[in-house]
Amino acid sequence: MLQRLSPVVSVLLLFLLTFQLQSCRTDSQSSAEEVVAPEGPVTVSARLRGEPDRLSPYFTLRGFSRQVYRLFFPTLLDFYPSTMKLEPMLAKALPTIEPIEEGPHAGGFAFSMEIKEQAVWDDGSPVLASDYIFTLKMINNPKIGGVTAVYRDAMSFIRDVEVDPDNPKKFTILTSSYYIQADQAVGVWVYPEYAYDPDGLLRDIPLVDLTDPDKAAALAESNENLATFAERIQDPKYTTDKDYLISCGAYRLDEWEKGQRLVLKKKDNWWGNGLEKDAPLLSAYPEQITYKIMADQNTAVTMVRDEGFDILSSIPAGNFAELQESELVSKNFNFFTPFTSTYNYLGLNTNSPKLEDKRVRRALAHVFDADKVIEVVNQGYGKKMSNPIPDMYDFHDSSLAPIEFDAEKARTLLAEAGWEDSNGDGTVDKVVDGTPTEMILKYITTPGNTVGNNIALIYKEDAQKVGVTIELVTMEINKLMEARARGEFEMFSARSGLDPSSYDPYQLWHTASSSNRSGFGDAESDALIEELRTTLDKERRYALYKEFQQLLREEQPIILINLAQERILIHKKYKGATATVLTPGFHPHFYHY
């Protein structure tokens, strides 16, 4: 049997994360007197900073949506918040892994799992291996694009699934090769076939044909069922209507008042009750969880003073300091400031004629003052980074240092790339493809992102000192995402994160990935990524990680802002409630009086 990958990494990571939680800028908890918890059913209220678009894992990438839908759709496997270890959820145990030595999938690996016998859908029917196969067919339906294609990329190593003839809950996943994140990738959200494909449109299409790109393309032309299913599953009712959000999770959507709140109610006689001792990820103590939608930070802070929230996260640094000084708030709330494995960055469109020269991109990095941003905007919260793999990971390249603010170096690099202020208007220029071009960069952002916009203003001021004019363009999130997809920008701000156990650079950096918005990459970098994500030997894989980090530094497709440090308040009435490095930093279904 193949050993589970890198147990030492998990132990080291746990130590580092625990150390960081204990050594944050502020005390992890307040020392005020204990608050007496109310009697009666457990309820939790938390703030959402924005409106979810769809409550479905495979049709949205918005963090606001994820906070809610993860309480509907449990996964086969997930990371436990306090230990950061992969644990079974719907599955009875972690998968057993065996190399495939013969047959059509020789050279790949077989992951065997079994779904808990108690697990049932909302209609009482059992959760079966056929539901898992249906979910993979949905993901691999070539007629479904957008966000679903991101999951298709991540799970491209899966070829087929075999069901145990004697147990419809037991199955083996057959893969084409080793994959560094295979453990968590196979443990996806499972959808009920009976609810989402009642006519069996995908039932007679072999999964192995849909996981083969050539056969899938041919089926897309010849099999009308794929298009019919794609149109049906993307009907908004399947992702927003409480009567069509069918799952096997502990909670159901009870109310969604647009722009105001979402109310989740625990299901009566949920099958997972009593299993949390052996499967702690199935913990679901609150009878009701309410997410209050509130973009305005000041209103949210005012409400927490009046105990209008039980949980408040992503608190601006200034407000967080004020709340700590409030005797009333300190009496009722604990304060947490965990570092996360999430980083903030400025994305650069390397396909833009203005930014195609890596010397220009490096110049732009030298006029980003990360120290100023951390101190002024975040008031000391956050950490400078040298590359997108944080130093909490042991495959981080410690030979790389953060790029320092150096306006003179930026001017030199711009001049070397041919950008100088020839007309004296304060902005450097150059003839590009026969046309005189000013270095005016379109930086797209959203109107409600106060922190992000403050960072943009600081950067705009510093960049102008070296003759680079930043044009800030605000647009609503959906429009911004569309503009990014079309490449209609030079710069944008974003955040990304790493899984607790490993890092697969494919999604953001491979040229075939729909999420690669910077335009980074070529055949050489693609080959490096492909080898890295399929290399079993730890020493070789770590060498590839470092080679990749060196390549990112050389090409400079992004500018790193900081490693994120959360600021969270959790009401003291909940026993043992704590923060976690896992986004969004809290897990309300674990809370109880």
C-alpha positions in Angstrom: 0.0 0.0 0.0 1.2 3.5 -0.8 2.0 5.5 2.3 0.0 8.7 3.0 2.0 11.6 1.7 4.2 13.7 3.9 3.0 13.1 7.5 6.0 15.1 8.7 4.7 18.1 6.8 1.4 17.9 8.6 3.1 17.7 12.0 5.4 20.6 11.2 2.6 22.7 9.8 0.5 22.1 12.8 3.3 23.2 15.1 3.9 26.4 13.1 0.2 27.3 12.9 -0.2 26.6 16.6 2.8 28.8 17.4 1.4 31.6 15.2 -2.0 31.5 16.9 -0.2 31.9 20.2 2.1 34.7 19.1 -0.2 37.0 17.3 0.0 40.8 17.6 -2.8 40.8 20.2 -3.9 38.4 22.9 -5.9 35.5 21.5 -8.6 36.0 24.1 -9.8 38.7 26.4 -9.3 38.1 30.1 -12.6 39.6 31.3 -15.1 37.6 33.4 -16.9 34.7 32.0 -20.3 35.3 30.4 -23.2 33.2 31.4 -24.7 31.4 28.3 -28.4 31.6 27.7 -30.7 28.6 28.1 -32.5 26.9 25.3 -31.5 25.9 21.8 -28.1 27.1 20.5 -28.2 29.9 17.9 -25.4 31.7 16.2 -25.4 34.9 14.2 -22.5 36.0 12.0 -21.8 38.7 9.5 -21.4 38.2 5.7 -19.6 41.1 4.1 -21.4 40.5 0.8 -24.3 38.8 -0.9 -23.8 35.2 -2.0 -24.6 34.7 -5.7 -25.3 30.9 -5.6 -25.3 28.4 -2.8 -23.6 25.6 -4.7 -20.0 24.4 -4.5 -19.6 23.8 -8.2 -21.2 27.0 -9.5 -19.6 29.8 -7.5 -16.1 30.7 -6.2 -17.3 33.5 -4.0 -16.2 33.3 -0.4 -19.5 34.7 0.8 -21.2 31.7 -0.8 -18.8 29.2 0.5 -19.4 30.3 4.1 -23.0 29.2 3.7 -23.0 26.3 1.3 -20.4 24.3 3.3 -23.1 23.8 5.9 -25.5 22.2 3.3 -23.0 20.1 1.3 -20.6 18.0 3.4 -17.6 16.6 1.7 -16.3 13.0 1.9 -13.1 14.3 3.5 -12.2 17.7 5.0 -9.6 19.4 7.1 -10.4 19.6 10.8 -10.1 23.2 11.9 -8.0 22.8 15.1 -5.5 20.2 13.9 -5.4 21.0 10.1 -5.4 17.3 9.4 -7.5 15.7 6.7 -10.4 13.7 8.4 -13.3 11.6 7.1 -16.7 13.3 7.0 -19.2 11.5 4.8 -16.6 8.8 4.3 -16.1 6.1 6.9 -12.3 6.5 6.9 -9.5 8.1 4.9 -9.0 6.3 1.6 -6.7 3.4 1.2 -4.3 4.0 -1.7 -2.8 1.3 -3.9 -0.7 1.6 -7.1 -2.3 0.3 -10.2 0.1 -2.1 -11.8 -1.9 -3.5 -14.8 -4.8 -2.7 -17.0 -5.8 0.5 -18.8 -4.9 2.7 -15.8 -1.5 1.1 -15.1 0.8 3.6 -13.5 -2.0 5.3 -11.7 -3.4 4.8 -8.2 -6.6 3.4 -6.7 -8.3 5.2 -3.9 -10.8 3.1 -2.1 -13.5 4.6 0.1 -16.9 3.8 1.7 -19.7 6.3 2.6 -21.1 6.1 6.1 -24.0 3.7 6.3 -26.1 6.3 8.2 -25.7 9.0 5.5 -29.0 9.7 3.7 -30.4 12.5 1.5 -33.3 14.8 2.4 -35.8 12.2 1.1 -34.4 9.5 3.3 -32.7 7.6 0.5 -29.0 6.5 1.1 -26.0 8.4 -0.2 -24.4 6.0 -2.6 -21.3 5.6 -4.7 -23.6 6.3 -7.7 -24.2 9.8 -6.4 -20.4 10.3 -6.3 -20.1 9.1 -9.9 -23.0 11.4 -10.9 -21.1 14.3 -9.3 -18.0 13.6 -11.3 -20.1 13.3 -14.5 -21.6 16.7 -13.8 -18.1 18.2 -13.2 -16.8 16.7 -16.4 -19.7 17.6 -18.6 -18.0 19.6 -21.4 -21.2 21.7 -21.9 -20.8 23.3 -18.4 -18.1 26.0 -18.3 -17.3 28.8 -15.9 -16.5 27.8 -12.3 -17.2 24.1 -12.9 -14.3 24.0 -15.3 -12.0 25.0 -12.4 -13.0 21.8 -10.5 -12.6 19.9 -13.8 -9.0 21.1 -14.0 -8.3 20.1 -10.4 -9.8 16.6 -10.8 -8.4 15.9 -14.2 -6.3 13.0 -12.8 -9.4 10.9 -12.1 -10.3 8.5 -14.8 -13.0 6.2 -13.6 -14.8 4.8 -10.5 -15.6 1.2 -9.8 -18.5 0.4 -7.4 -18.2 -2.7 -5.1 -20.8 -5.2 -6.4 -21.7 -6.2 -2.8 -21.9 -2.7 -1.3 -23.3 0.3 -3.2 -21.7 2.7 -0.7 -18.2 1.4 -1.4 -16.2 2.4 -4.4 -12.7 2.7 -5.8 -11.4 5.8 -7.7 -9.0 5.0 -10.5 -6.5 7.8 -11.4 -4.1 8.2 -14.3 -1.1 9.2 -12.1 0.0 10.3 -8.7 -1.2 13.7 -7.7 0.0 15.7 -4.7 -3.5 16.8 -3.6 -5.2 13.6 -4.5 -6.3 12.8 -0.9 -8.4 15.9 -0.6 -9.3 16.2 -4.3 -11.1 12.8 -4.3 -13.1 13.8 -1.2 -15.4 16.3 -2.9 -18.9 17.5 -2.3 -21.4 14.9 -3.4 -24.7 15.8 -5.1 -27.9 13.6 -5.1 -28.5 12.1 -8.5 -32.2 11.7 -7.8 -32.7 15.4 -7.2 -30.4 16.9 -9.8 -30.8 14.4 -12.6 -34.3 12.9 -12.1 -34.5 11.9 -15.8 -31.2 10.1 -15.8 -29.7 12.2 -18.6 -26.2 11.3 -17.5 -26.8 7.8 -16.3 -25.9 5.9 -19.5 -22.8 8.0 -20.3 -19.7 6.2 -19.0 -17.7 8.4 -16.6 -14.5 7.1 -18.3 -15.6 8.7 -21.5 -16.2 12.1 -19.9 -12.8 12.1 -18.2 -11.2 11.5 -21.6 -10.9 15.0 -23.2 -11.2 13.7 -26.8 -14.1 11.4 -26.1 -15.8 14.2 -24.1 -15.5 16.6 -26.9 -17.0 14.1 -29.3 -19.9 13.4 -26.9 -20.5 17.1 -26.6 -21.3 17.1 -30.4 -23.3 13.9 -30.5 -25.1 13.5 -27.2 -27.9 16.0 -26.7 -28.3 14.9 -23.1 -25.2 16.7 -22.0 -26.5 20.0 -23.2 -30.0 19.4 -21.8 -28.5 18.5 -18.4 -26.1 21.5 -18.5 -29.0 23.9 -19.1 -31.1 22.3 -16.3 -28.4 22.2 -13.6 -27.5 25.8 -14.3 -31.0 27.0 -13.7 -30.7 29.4 -10.8 -33.4 27.6 -8.8 -30.9 24.7 -8.2 -28.5 27.1 -6.5 -30.7 29.7 -4.8 -34.2 28.2 -4.1 -34.5 26.5 -0.7 -36.9 23.9 -2.2 -34.2 22.8 -4.7 -31.1 22.9 -2.5 -31.2 19.1 -1.8 -28.3 17.7 0.3 -27.3 15.4 3.1 -25.8 18.1 5.3 -27.0 19.1 8.8 -28.6 22.4 7.7 -31.2 23.6 5.2 -31.9 27.1 3.9 -34.9 28.4 5.8 -34.9 32.0 4.6 -33.0 34.2 2.2 -33.9 37.9 2.4 -31.8 39.5 -0.3 -29.4 42.1 1.0 -30.4 41.3 4.6 -29.9 37.8 5.8 -29.8 34.1 5.3 -31.2 31.8 8.0 -30.2 28.2 8.2 -32.1 25.7 10.3 -30.9 22.3 11.5 -32.8 19.4 9.9 -35.1 17.4 12.1 -33.6 14.0 13.1 -30.5 14.6 11.0 -28.7 11.3 10.3 -25.4 12.7 11.7 -26.6 13.3 15.2 -24.5 11.3 17.7 -21.7 10.6 15.2 -19.6 13.6 16.1 -17.6 11.7 18.8 -16.0 9.5 16.1 -16.4 11.9 13.2 -16.0 15.4 14.7 -16.5 17.1 11.4 -20.1 16.1 11.6 -20.6 18.4 14.7 -23.7 20.5 14.2 -24.8 22.0 17.6 -26.7 25.2 16.7 -30.3 24.8 15.9 -30.1 28.0 13.8 -27.3 29.9 12.1 -28.1 33.4 10.8 -25.8 35.2 8.4 -26.5 38.9 8.3 -25.4 40.6 5.1 -23.7 43.8 5.8 -21.0 45.5 3.6 -20.6 48.6 5.7 -17.9 48.1 8.3 -18.9 50.9 10.7 -22.5 49.6 10.9 -21.2 46.1 11.6 -18.9 47.4 14.4 -21.8 49.3 15.9 -24.0 46.2 15.9 -21.3 44.1 17.6 -21.2 46.6 20.4 -24.9 46.0 20.9 -24.4 42.2 20.5 -26.1 42.2 17.2 -23.6 39.6 16.1 -22.2 36.6 17.9 -19.3 36.4 15.4 -17.6 39.2 13.5 -14.6 38.6 11.3 -12.5 40.6 8.8 -12.6 43.6 11.1 -10.6 46.6 9.9 -7.5 47.0 12.1 -8.6 50.4 13.4 -12.0 49.2 14.4 -10.4 46.1 16.0 -8.2 48.2 18.3 -11.2 50.3 19.3 -13.3 47.2 20.2 -10.4 45.9 22.3 -10.5 49.1 24.3 -14.2 48.8 24.9 -15.0 47.4 28.3 -18.4 46.2 27.2 -17.1 44.4 24.1 -14.2 42.9 26.0 -16.6 41.6 28.6 -18.7 39.7 26.1 -16.3 38.7 23.3 -13.0 36.9 22.8 -10.5 38.4 20.4 -8.5 36.3 17.9 -5.8 37.2 15.4 -4.6 34.1 13.6 -2.3 34.2 10.7 -3.8 32.3 7.7 -2.4 30.5 4.7 -4.0 33.2 2.5 -2.1 35.9 0.8 -3.2 39.2 -0.8 -1.6 40.3 -4.1 -1.8 42.6 -7.1 -2.3 40.6 -10.3 -0.5 41.9 -13.4 -1.7 41.3 -17.0 1.5 40.0 -18.6 -0.3 40.0 -22.0 -0.6 43.8 -21.9 2.0 45.5 -24.2 2.8 47.8 -21.3 3.6 44.9 -19.0 5.0 42.2 -21.2 8.6 43.1 -20.2 9.4 41.5 -16.9 11.7 44.5 -16.0 8.6 46.7 -16.0 6.8 44.2 -13.7 9.8 44.1 -11.4 9.8 48.0 -11.4 6.2 47.9 -10.3 7.0 45.5 -7.5 9.8 47.9 -6.3 7.3 50.8 -5.9 4.9 48.8 -3.8 5.6 49.6 -0.2 4.5 46.5 1.7 5.8 47.9 5.0 3.7 51.0 4.6 0.6 49.1 3.7 0.9 46.8 6.7 1.6 49.6 9.1 -0.8 52.3 7.7 -3.7 50.3 6.3 -3.6 47.2 8.5 -2.0 48.9 11.5 0.6 46.2 12.0 -1.4 43.2 11.1 -0.1 40.9 8.3 3.4 39.8 7.2 5.6 40.6 4.3 6.1 37.8 1.8 8.9 36.8 -0.5 6.8 34.5 -2.7 3.2 33.0 -2.8 4.3 30.0 -0.6 4.3 31.3 3.0 7.1 30.5 5.3 4.9 28.2 7.4 5.4 25.5 4.7 8.6 23.6 4.7 8.8 23.7 0.8 9.0 27.5 1.1 12.2 28.8 -0.6 13.9 30.7 2.3 16.7 31.9 -0.1 14.2 34.5 -1.5 13.8 37.7 0.4 10.8 40.1 0.1 11.2 42.7 -2.6 11.9 46.0 -0.9 10.5 49.4 -1.8 13.2 51.1 -4.0 12.0 53.9 -6.2 15.5 54.4 -7.8 15.7 50.8 -8.7 12.3 51.1 -10.3 13.3 54.1 -12.4 16.4 52.2 -13.6 14.4 49.1 -14.6 11.8 51.2 -16.4 14.6 53.0 -18.3 16.2 49.8 -19.2 12.9 48.6 -20.7 12.7 51.8 -22.8 10.2 53.7 -20.6 11.2 57.3 -20.0 9.3 60.6 -19.8 10.0 62.0 -23.2 7.4 64.8 -23.2 7.8 66.0 -19.6 4.2 65.2 -18.5 5.3 63.2 -15.5 4.4 59.8 -17.0 7.0 57.6 -18.6 6.2 56.7 -22.2 7.5 54.5 -25.1 6.6 53.7 -28.7 4.8 50.4 -28.6 4.0 48.7 -32.0 4.6 52.1 -33.7 2.3 54.0 -31.4 3.5 56.5 -28.7 2.1 55.0 -25.4 1.9 56.4 -21.9 2.5 54.2 -18.9 -1.1 54.5 -17.7 -2.3 51.3 -16.0 -5.9 50.3 -15.5 -6.3 49.0 -12.0 -9.7 47.4 -11.5 -11.3 47.2 -8.0 -14.7 47.0 -6.3 -16.4 50.0 -4.6 -17.1 48.4 -1.2 -13.5 47.1 -0.7 -12.3 49.8 1.7 -9.0 48.1 2.6 -8.3 47.2 -1.0 -9.1 50.7 -2.2 -6.9 52.3 0.5 -4.0 50.0 -0.7 -4.7 51.1 -4.3 -4.5 54.8 -3.3 -1.1 54.3 -1.6 0.2 52.4 -4.5 -1.1 55.0 -7.0 0.7 57.8 -5.1 4.0 55.9 -4.9 3.9 54.7 -8.5 3.5 58.2 -9.8 6.8 59.1 -8.2 8.5 57.0 -10.8 6.3 58.1 -13.7 3.7 55.3 -13.6 0.1 56.6 -13.6 -2.4 54.2 -12.0 -6.0 54.7 -13.2 -8.4 53.3 -10.6 -11.6 51.8 -12.1 -14.2 50.6 -9.7 -16.9 48.1 -10.8 -19.2 45.7 -9.1 -17.8 42.3 -8.4 -19.5 40.4 -11.2 -18.4 43.0 -13.8 -14.9 42.9 -12.4 -14.8 39.1 -12.7 -15.9 39.4 -16.3 -13.3 42.1 -17.1 -10.6 39.9 -15.6 -11.8 36.9 -17.7 -11.6 39.1 -20.8 -8.2 40.5 -19.9 -9.6 44.1 -19.8 -7.2 45.3 -17.2 -3.5 45.9 -16.4 -3.8 45.3 -12.6 -6.3 43.9 -10.1 -6.2 43.0 -6.4 -7.1 39.5 -5.2 -6.3 36.9 -2.6 -5.5 33.3 -2.8 -4.7 30.5 -0.3 -3.0 27.2 0.1 -4.4 24.0 1.4 -2.9 22.9 4.7 -1.0 20.0 3.4 0.4 20.9 0.0 0.2 23.3 -2.9 -0.8 22.7 -6.5 0.2 25.7 -8.7 -1.9 24.5 -11.6 -5.0 26.5 -11.0 -3.4 30.0 -10.9 -0.3 29.4 -13.1 -0.8 26.8 -15.8 -1.6 28.2 -19.2 -4.5 25.8 -19.7 -6.2 26.9 -16.4 -9.2 29.1 -16.7 -8.1 30.8 -13.5 -4.8 32.0 -14.8 -5.7 35.7 -15.2 -2.1 37.0 -15.3 -1.3 35.3 -18.6 1.8 33.8 -16.9 3.4 30.8 -18.4 4.8 28.9 -21.4 5.5 25.3 -22.3 8.5 25.2 -19.9 6.6 26.4 -16.9 3.7 24.2 -17.7 6.0 21.2 -17.8 7.4 22.2 -14.4 4.0 22.4 -12.9 2.9 19.1 -14.4 5.9 17.3 -13.0 5.6 19.0 -9.6 1.9 18.0 -9.1 2.6 14.3 -10.0 5.9 13.7 -8.3 5.8 11.1 -5.5 9.4 11.5 -4.3 9.4 14.2 -1.6 12.9 15.4 -2.2 12.4 15.8 -5.9 9.0 17.5 -5.4 10.5 20.0 -3.0 13.2 20.8 -5.5 10.6 21.5 -8.1 8.7 23.7 -5.6 11.8 25.8 -5.2 12.4 26.0 -8.9 8.9 27.2 -9.4 9.3 29.9 -6.7 12.4 31.1 -8.4 10.6 31.2 -11.7 7.8 33.3 -10.3 10.3 35.7 -8.8 12.1 36.0 -12.1 8.9 36.6 -14.1 7.0 38.7 -11.5 3.4 38.1 -12.7 2.1 39.4 -9.3 3.1 41.8 -6.6 2.7 40.4 -3.1 0.8 42.6 -0.6 1.0 40.5 2.6 0.2 37.2 4.3 -3.3 37.7 5.8 -3.9 38.0 9.5 -7.5 37.6 10.6 -9.2 39.7 13.2 -12.2 38.0 14.7 -14.6 38.4 17.6 -16.5 35.4 19.0 -19.0 35.7 21.8 -17.9 34.2 25.1 -21.3 32.4 25.6 -20.0 29.6 23.4 -17.9 27.0 25.2 -14.4 26.5 23.7 -15.2 28.5 20.6 -11.9 29.5 18.9 -10.6 30.8 15.6 -8.8 28.8 13.0 -6.4 29.5 10.1 -8.9 27.9 7.8 -11.0 30.5 5.9 -13.2 32.3 7.1 -11.5 31.8 10.5 -14.5 30.4 12.3 -16.8 27.4 12.1 -20.2 28.1 13.7 -21.5 24.6 13.6 -19.0 23.6 16.2 -20.3 26.1 18.8 -22.4 25.2 21.7 -23.4 26.6 25.1 
